[in-house]
Amino acid sequence: MTLLRRDWLVALGLWAGGAALPALAAPRNAPPDPTTGFVAVKDGRLTLDGRPYRFVGANLWYGAWLGSPGRAGDRERLTRELDRLKALGVGNLRVLGAGERSPAKAAVSPTVQEQPGVYDQDLLKGLDFLLAEMARRDMKAVIYLNNFWDWSGGMPAYLNWAGNGPWFAAGDPNHPWPEYPDYAARFYADDKANALFRRYLVSLVGRVNTVTGRAYRADPTIMAWQLANEPRPGGTEAHLDRLLPPYLHWIEETSAILKTLDPKHLVCTGSEGVIGCLGSEACVLAAHRPATIDYVTAHVWPNNWGWIDPKNQAATYAAGEARCRDYVARHIALARQLGKPLVIEEFGLARDARALTPGSAATDKDRFYRAIYDLALADMKAGGPTAGTNFWAWNGEGRAQHADGWFAAGDKAFVGDPPQEEQGLYGVFDTDASTLAVIADHAAAVRGL
């Protein structure tokens, strides 16, 4: 494991005159720490209690929001959604464990941190409730701790708090692409912004669940801590020499902090893969090479990447799917090269005619899901590194609250499509019968292994 710099430990309050890290004590009468039930890595594969761990998963970024006892919450809906997912065969959920107040109009509200170091206890209790309910259903969670995109605050919010500006929103026409990723990537080298982030990271990892009484560090419901959602080393090759070294250093150092605080759980990057590394396989290898990074992640977004045109999806689908198949194959090869497992933790496609309504035709979307699932299943059967998939994302019974499909501050009917895009664009509703059947069929095939 990479040794942590002493100045970081001092800044985080984790250094006591050269002594070992102090224990983060659990409350009296806490349940005993389990010795089983933790997902681990052995011989380049995910395992659970000595057996291969293969899963069908979903993204449910808003789980803590639904679990909140406060104004954002709807615990009855959350339990219904978990029951639906479990019935489909979905046993792994990738959830947002953070959130910072963002000046962006299209952003999550409320947030975990309305201002630096001031935490919304209702949302944290929402995460407690989510984990407790997942444990009851024998589900595993991947919790991401930051975001490259400003829809949940993320790195731009920390930069804004640190005074590293001027701040601007993703998609601002006055700052055309790739100005935004080049700006957000300043985060990795900004010590002040990282001190704010790491203060929250330490607080969350050291948290004791108010529902179960169990410390997060001792909860086998958590499969992994994820550094961030889709962290990128900038957006242009012209800045890569300047931005890539801090990016790689940030991955190594932050993952080492997590492993020091919590050696029982896995740690991963949250990277999209090659697309998130400016097309460089060498960048992906370097980002996932540290011993403190347990597995490789990949995301597949053919609409967003211009591989399948959502305005002409039927005509562009075949060529786009071929590129997606190649993309997945490349990441299977990279995972093999690193000797680490692979999780395809985001993939999505719009419905026919880019429809946002539940139950709309989803011919190409279903075809795309089957393609990703077939690739994952084939690699699992071959003994390859692929451990599981998480489709983006679960909308369930949530519905857009406005005719244009856009999220507005104060909306409570959260869906899997985050506020940066129309509600229903990629998510799977509880009435999307054909897509639900594809997911259920794949889950049955994985169970059959």
Secondary structure, DSSP 8 states (H G I E B T S, - for coil): -----HHHHHHTT--BTTB--------TT-----SS--EEEETTEEEETTEE--EEEEE-TTHHHHH-SSTT--HHHHHHHHHHHHHHT--EEEEE---B--S-SS--SS-SEEETTEE-HHHHHHHHHHHHHHHHTT-EEEEE--BSSGGG-HHHHHHHHHT------TT-TTS-TTHHHHHHGGGGG-HHHHHHHHHHHHHHHT-B-TTT--BGGG-TTEEEEES-BS--S-S-GGGHHHHHHHHHHHHHHHHHHHHHH-TTSEEE-----SGGGTT-HHHHHHHH-STT---EEEEE-TTTTTSS-TTSHHHHHHHHHHHHHHHHHHHHHHHHHHT--EEEEEE----GGG--STT---HHHHHHHHHHHHHHHHHHHTT-SEEEEEES-EEET---SSTT----TT-----SS-TTS-TTSS-EETT-HHHHHHHHHHHHHHHH-
